């Protein structure tokens, strides 16, 4: 009886040691997109962001629309301020890109671009939505990120027709792939923010 019990204990201890060694040797799991964005924001004096299902849906709709049209455009699914209105945010910004299959490289591309970097560091942002979709050939991945903040409390004091303020919105493409505009630029400004005509 003691022999069986001793063998079981040795096997149990051996199993625990093997499990600990496996955990120590296993590569660290990659951070989620929200954690990567939060890490960047925290290094630059801004607060952490969390994933938001409404913003994820808005980002997914945008990524799918760009992939379906195979066109990098903020207007692939309509004006940003209309698309982001269901989120109920006071401020929101959108980054889009194509080319990379993983989020870390796409984030690096946005960090290296001044307009996209400003969006990532949107002041008072607390929520983010991220999505990607492949075009019909499966050779190009389109990314959309919507970051938002300044959420108003729900109630009768809230203005129903108020549209969110849009921060800088710019498009990005990998350096080796030039982006082509599908629409001519409009000369009239709807919103002028940070000396940009939106």
N, C-alpha and C positions, 0 to 999 in steps of 0.2 A: 504494500500500500504506500509506504514512504517513497519507494523507488518511482512509482507512477506519478505521485504528487511532485516530487523533485524534478522529474523530467518535464512535467507540464509547466512548472514555474520557470525552468531554464528556457523552455520554448517561448513562454510569454515575455520574459525579459529580453530574449534574443529578438523577438518580433518587434518589441518596442524600440530597441536600439536600431534595428534595421529601418523602421519607419522614420525615426529622427534623422538618420543619415540620409535617407531618401529625400526628406524635406529640405535638408541643408544643401544637398547636391542639385536639387531641381532648380531650373532657371526661374527667376522671379517672374510672376505673371505680369503682363503688360497692364499699365494703368488704363482705365476707361477714358474715353474722350473728355468727359466732364472733369475727371481728375487731372488730366493733362492741361486743360484750359485753366482750371483752378490753380494749379501749380504755377503756371505762367503769370496769372493775375496776382497771386500772393507775392511773387517776387517783385512785382511792380506796384505794390501798395493798394491793390484792389481786393475785394472780397471774393470768396469762393462762390462758384455757381453749381447748381444742381440740375439734373436732367428734368425736363418738364414734358409731359405727354402731349400737351397742346402744341408746344414749340417743336417737338419731334415730328408731329403730324404735318405741321406747316413746312418744315425742312424736307420731309419725305416727299410731300406733294411737289415741291420745287425741284428736288433732285430728279424725280421721275419725269417731270415735264421737260426738263433740260435734256435728259437721256432720250426721251421719246422723239424730241425734235433734233437731237444731236447738236445742240446750240447752247453755248454758255451765255446766259442772259438772265438778269434779275427780273425781266418782264416775261419770261417763258410761260408763266401762269397768271400774269396780270401784275398790276402795280403792288409793290411791297407793302405800302401802308394799308391797302385793302386786305391783303393776304394775312398780315400780322394782327389785324384788329381783333379777331376772336381771342387772342391771348390776354387782352385787357391790360397791356403794359403801357406805361407812360413814355418809355423810351425803348427803342429796339433797333437792332442793326443786323445785317445779313452779310455773310461771306460766302462766296461760291468759288468753285475751282473744278478743274478736271485734270485727269492724267494719272494720278497716283492711286494705287489700290488700297493703301493703308492710311489711316488717319494721322499717324505721327508725321509722315512726310508732308501731308497736306497742311497740317498745323505749322510745320516749319516754313512752308511756303508763305503762309499767311503772316507769320511772325516777321519774315524778311520784307514784307511789303508795308509801307507806312500806313496806308489807309486801312488795310486789314488788321494791322496791329492795333490801331485806334479802336476798331470794333471789338477786338478781343479784350481790350482794356476799358470798355464802356463803363463809365462811372455809375455806381449803384445797380449794376446788373446783378441779378441773383439767380437767374434761370437760363438754361440753354437747351436747344434742340439741335441734333446732329443727324444727318442721314446721307446715304449714298445710293446711287443707282447706276447700273451699266446701260450703255446704249444697245441698240438692237444687235450689233455685231459682237457685243461682249468685250470689245477691245478698249473701250474708254469708260472710265468711272467718273461720274459727276458727283460732287459734294456740295451740300448746302448746310450752313450753320446759321441758326437764328439765336441771338443773345438778347435778353430783355431784362428790364428792371423798372423801378418806380411804379410798382403796382399800387393801384388805388384801392381803398377799402370798398367793398360792394355795399350799395345802399342808395338811398334816394338822393344824396348829395352828388352822386357821380353823374357826369354829363354823358348822355347816351350817344350823342353824335360826335364826340371827341375822337379824333384820330391820333394815333401815337406819333411822337416825334421820331423822325428817322435820322439816325446818325449816319456817318459816312458809309455809303455802300459802293463797293467797287468790285470788279471782277478780277479773277486771277487765272492764269494758265501757266503750266510748267514752262520754264524758260525756253525749252527747245520747241515748243509748239505755239506759234502765234495765234492769238485770239482774233476772230473776225466778228465784226458787228453785223447783226442782221437788220438793224433799223438805223436810219439816220438819226443823229443827235437832234433833240428838240432845243430850240433857242429860248423857249419860255421857261421861267422858273416857277415851280410850284412851292418849293421850300428852299430857302437859302440858309445853309447851316455850315459853319466852319469854312466860309467862303467857297462853298461848293453849291452848284445849282442842281437841285434834285427835282 
